[in-house]
Amino acid sequence: MSGANWYYKTPLFKQNLRSKSSAEVPQIFIKYENLQPGGSFKSRGVGNLISVKSRNGLNKSHVLSSSGGNAGLAAAVASKQMNLPCTVVVPTSTKQRMVRKISDNGAKVVIRGSHWKEADDYLKENYMKKFQEDGTSNPIYVHPFEDPKIWEGHSTMIYEIMNILQEQNIPVDNVRGIVCSVGGGGLFNGIIRGLEDCGLAHKIPVIAVETHGCDVLNASLEAGRPVTLDKITSLATSLGSSYIPQSVFDNAARYGAKSIVLNDKSVIETCLKYADDFGQIVEPACGASIHVGYHPELLENCLGTFSKEDVIVIIACGGSAATFDDLTDASKRFSAA
Ligand SMILES: Cc1ncc(COP(=O)(O)O)c(C=O)c1O
């Protein structure tokens, strides 16, 4: 565990994702955020937000989340670590397995609404408002990605990456980019925050990976302003945000983030290949970033050619929302189509 007890310092390992005979150019390092107690990087930011806000309250804190995905699970796990009550309102579309994981961690799960916004409205109307009005609890609202305390928590992964590279005598100048998946951009903003703190935000570009149907950052960059998606269609459900905050757009523009959009089929194939190669199941949201490691030509398209010293760091963001059966079923559906 880190000094804090809601997230782990995770390993950063160099991995050869291509065939044994191929040149390892650039060198690919994977940061294993899928090993966090909540199964994803969310443990860092969500835990930080809860920790800071529970210290500020005079009354006993009560954690409130409306995410049926990794943010809700991270809220439940962190609340359990901090001995705080937690209620998670999830939409009916939430997988039974995630409902079980969240409640196994001691949170009360309420199922309401057909999508996140309806669950979130219910949470605010029936829990936030009630706690604020009757004053019995200090409600801590956990947004899945939009809060500076979340970004601050996520930024800790950058200090770890830089320390590990230094221990291995790898000059920071060799790092050509950091690859991360983008939903609402909380992870992206956290990486930028960490790079800013290390004085590296203008030096190391972030390669932001999305899937078709969840490509709100790419659409926003093309439009020159943040846009809203009408619907979410990708299988990478954890990337399913219809908007990005203005600060995500501004950071992407200011620091020249590169944008890659992939199709679901190739991401599912990568998840299965990665499971076969390394014995780890990652969900499509994470497979999208790993796909880029298997296909350095995608990196070359946005960063130019590489030398053998060059390093790319890929954030393996999480794996809770998929099983091996989910991945093989999706793959069969693509083959049938
Ligand atoms: C595994 C995983 N990867 C990536 C993301 C996208 O994160 P963000 O919404 O911070 O961009 C999420 C969000 O839930 C996630 O669970």
The ligand as a MOL file (V3000), in Angstrom:
LIG
                    3D

  0  0  0     0  0            999 V3000
M  V30 BEGIN CTAB
M  V30 COUNTS 16 16 0 0 0
M  V30 BEGIN ATOM
M  V30 1 C -11.1050 1.1970 -16.6270 0
M  V30 2 C -11.3750 2.6130 -17.0010 0
M  V30 3 N -10.5870 3.2040 -17.8970 0
M  V30 4 C -10.7830 4.4790 -18.2920 0
M  V30 5 C -11.8400 5.2100 -17.7980 0
M  V30 6 C -12.0280 6.6270 -18.2500 0
M  V30 7 O -11.7200 7.4880 -17.2140 0
M  V30 8 P -12.1470 9.0100 -17.2420 0
M  V30 9 O -13.6420 9.0600 -17.1800 0
M  V30 10 O -11.4750 9.5750 -16.0540 0
M  V30 11 O -11.6400 9.5530 -18.5350 0
M  V30 12 C -12.6940 4.6410 -16.8510 0
M  V30 13 C -13.8190 5.3880 -16.2980 0
M  V30 14 O -14.6600 4.8710 -15.6130 0
M  V30 15 C -12.4520 3.3080 -16.4320 0
M  V30 16 O -13.2370 2.7170 -15.5250 0
M  V30 END ATOM
M  V30 BEGIN BOND
M  V30 1 1 1 2
M  V30 2 1 2 3
M  V30 3 2 2 15
M  V30 4 2 3 4
M  V30 5 1 4 5
M  V30 6 1 5 6
M  V30 7 2 5 12
M  V30 8 1 6 7
M  V30 9 1 7 8
M  V30 10 2 8 9
M  V30 11 1 8 10
M  V30 12 1 8 11
M  V30 13 1 12 13
M  V30 14 1 12 15
M  V30 15 2 13 14
M  V30 16 1 15 16
M  V30 END BOND
M  V30 END CTAB
M  END
